[in-house]
Amino acid sequence: MRAIAARRLRHHELARSLRDLTDPALTPAQRRDALKFVVHLVGDVNQPLHTVAELRGYNDLAVCYFSSPAKNDCLPTNLHIVWDVGLIRSMFWNWGGYVDYLETDWLPAHNDPALDAGTPVDWALEAHKAARDVAVAGVTMDAHLGADYLAAVRPTLDRQLAVAGLRLARTLNEALK
């Protein structure tokens, strides 16, 4: 029930931030803050573990995750952090490299005009399904997650981040036209 309430709250916050972004009566600083919230909220609603309430979005699920395929080490963390930063850092040295990969490799291979379709509620439900079916599937407390986990979740990670960018662009274009 809390996950549903949180999704509703994010949806209302996004609508308020979009109104503020386009409100000419607000100061530039207020509109800049609204833009920051829009970017943050659209990103959150597409991140699978930001759409579940169990274990505080899996912040309370301790796991061990490797820093790179070459090292195959095991660093103590939690599943939420693995999805927020660990997966990308284990593949790319910087976020820009990952964005370049999405733009030059992933998006051209998945050229579907419907990728940015739907509403923020649809996006949250889609991300929630990805959390259940992929991100947390089979992961137990203190699991050692390595190259096999990365290979299994990578298609979902790439898709969720790519569509988040497309959906943010669509949201901003519609709000600012």
C-alpha positions as CSV (number, residue, x, y, z in Angstrom):
1,M,0.0,0.0,0.0
2,R,2.9,2.4,0.8
3,A,4.3,1.9,-2.7
4,I,1.0,3.0,-4.2
5,A,0.9,6.1,-2.0
6,A,4.5,6.9,-2.9
7,R,3.7,6.6,-6.6
8,R,0.7,8.9,-6.2
9,L,2.8,11.4,-4.3
10,R,5.6,11.4,-6.9
11,H,2.9,11.8,-9.6
12,H,1.5,14.9,-7.9
13,E,4.9,16.3,-7.2
14,L,5.8,15.9,-10.9
15,A,2.6,17.7,-11.9
16,R,3.3,20.5,-9.4
17,S,6.9,20.9,-10.6
18,L,5.8,21.0,-14.2
19,R,3.3,23.8,-13.4
20,D,6.0,25.7,-11.5
21,L,8.5,25.2,-14.4
22,T,6.1,27.0,-16.8
23,D,4.8,29.6,-14.4
24,P,6.0,33.1,-15.6
25,A,5.1,34.6,-12.2
26,L,7.8,32.5,-10.5
27,T,11.4,33.7,-10.2
28,P,14.1,32.2,-12.3
29,A,15.5,30.5,-9.2
30,Q,12.1,28.9,-8.4
31,R,11.7,27.7,-12.0
32,R,15.2,26.3,-11.9
33,D,14.4,24.4,-8.8
34,A,11.2,23.1,-10.5
35,L,13.3,21.9,-13.4
36,K,15.6,20.0,-11.0
37,F,12.6,18.3,-9.5
38,V,11.2,17.3,-12.9
39,V,14.5,15.8,-13.9
40,H,14.8,14.0,-10.6
41,L,11.2,12.7,-10.5
42,V,11.1,11.5,-14.1
43,G,14.4,9.6,-13.4
44,D,13.1,8.1,-10.1
45,V,9.8,6.9,-11.7
46,N,11.8,4.9,-14.2
47,Q,14.3,3.4,-11.7
48,P,12.9,0.0,-10.7
49,L,14.0,0.1,-7.0
50,H,12.5,3.5,-6.6
51,T,9.0,2.0,-7.2
52,V,9.0,-0.6,-4.5
53,A,8.4,-0.2,-0.7
54,E,9.7,-3.6,0.4
55,L,12.9,-3.3,2.5
56,R,12.9,0.5,1.9
57,G,13.4,0.1,-1.8
58,Y,15.8,-2.7,-1.1
59,N,18.1,-0.4,0.8
60,D,17.8,-2.9,3.6
61,L,18.9,-5.9,1.5
62,A,22.6,-6.3,2.1
63,V,24.5,-7.8,-0.9
64,C,28.1,-8.1,-2.1
65,Y,28.7,-6.6,-5.5
66,F,31.9,-6.6,-7.6
67,S,33.5,-3.4,-8.8
68,S,34.5,-4.7,-12.2
69,P,34.4,-7.9,-14.2
70,A,38.2,-8.0,-14.3
71,K,38.5,-7.9,-10.5
72,N,35.6,-10.1,-9.6
73,D,35.9,-8.8,-6.0
74,C,33.1,-8.5,-3.5
75,L,32.2,-5.1,-2.0
76,P,29.6,-5.0,0.7
77,T,26.6,-2.7,-0.2
78,N,22.9,-3.0,-0.7
79,L,20.8,-3.8,-3.7
80,H,19.5,-0.3,-4.1
81,I,23.0,1.1,-4.4
82,V,23.9,-1.6,-6.9
83,W,21.1,-0.3,-9.1
84,D,21.7,3.4,-8.4
85,V,25.4,3.3,-9.2
86,G,27.1,-0.1,-9.0
87,L,25.9,-1.6,-12.2
88,I,27.0,1.3,-14.4
89,R,30.3,1.8,-12.5
90,S,31.2,-1.8,-13.0
91,M,30.9,-1.3,-16.8
92,F,32.0,2.3,-17.4
93,W,34.5,4.5,-15.8
94,N,32.2,7.6,-16.1
95,W,28.6,8.3,-16.5
96,G,29.3,10.1,-19.8
97,G,30.6,6.9,-21.3
98,Y,27.4,5.1,-20.4
99,V,25.3,7.9,-21.9
100,D,27.4,7.7,-25.1
101,Y,26.7,3.9,-25.2
102,L,23.0,4.4,-24.8
103,E,22.9,7.1,-27.5
104,T,25.2,5.4,-30.1
105,D,24.4,1.7,-29.5
106,W,21.3,1.1,-27.5
107,L,18.8,3.7,-28.9
108,P,19.6,3.1,-32.6
109,A,19.1,-0.7,-32.1
110,H,15.8,-0.1,-30.4
111,N,14.3,2.6,-32.6
112,D,10.7,2.4,-31.4
113,P,8.6,5.6,-31.3
114,A,6.5,4.2,-28.5
115,L,9.5,4.0,-26.0
116,D,8.5,7.4,-24.5
117,A,4.8,6.7,-24.6
118,G,2.5,6.5,-21.6
119,T,2.1,8.6,-18.4
120,P,4.3,8.8,-15.3
121,V,1.9,6.3,-13.7
122,D,2.4,3.9,-16.6
123,W,6.2,4.4,-16.3
124,A,6.1,3.6,-12.5
125,L,4.1,0.5,-13.1
126,E,6.6,-0.6,-15.8
127,A,9.5,0.0,-13.5
128,H,7.8,-1.8,-10.6
129,K,7.4,-4.8,-12.9
130,A,11.1,-4.6,-13.8
131,A,11.9,-4.5,-10.1
132,R,9.9,-7.6,-9.3
133,D,10.7,-9.6,-12.4
134,V,14.4,-8.7,-12.8
135,A,16.1,-6.5,-10.2
136,V,15.1,-8.5,-7.1
137,A,14.3,-11.9,-8.7
138,G,16.3,-14.6,-6.8
139,V,18.4,-12.1,-4.8
140,T,18.7,-13.0,-1.2
141,M,20.2,-11.3,1.9
142,D,24.0,-11.2,1.6
143,A,24.0,-12.6,-2.0
144,H,27.2,-12.3,-3.9
145,L,26.2,-10.5,-7.2
146,G,28.8,-10.5,-9.9
147,A,29.1,-10.9,-13.7
148,D,26.1,-13.3,-13.9
149,Y,23.8,-10.9,-12.2
150,L,25.1,-8.0,-14.3
151,A,24.5,-10.0,-17.5
152,A,21.0,-10.9,-16.4
153,V,19.9,-7.4,-15.5
154,R,21.8,-5.4,-18.1
155,P,19.1,-5.4,-20.8
156,T,16.6,-4.0,-18.2
157,L,19.1,-1.5,-16.8
158,D,19.9,-0.2,-20.3
159,R,16.2,0.0,-21.3
160,Q,15.1,1.8,-18.1
161,L,17.8,4.4,-18.3
162,A,17.4,5.0,-22.1
163,V,13.6,5.4,-21.8
164,A,14.0,7.7,-18.8
165,G,16.0,10.0,-21.0
166,L,13.4,9.9,-23.8
167,R,10.6,10.4,-21.4
168,L,12.3,13.3,-19.7
169,A,12.8,14.9,-23.2
170,R,9.2,14.3,-24.1
171,T,8.0,15.7,-20.7
172,L,10.1,18.9,-21.0
173,N,9.2,19.4,-24.7
174,E,5.5,19.1,-23.9
175,A,5.7,21.4,-20.9
176,L,7.8,24.1,-22.6
177,K,6.2,24.3,-26.0
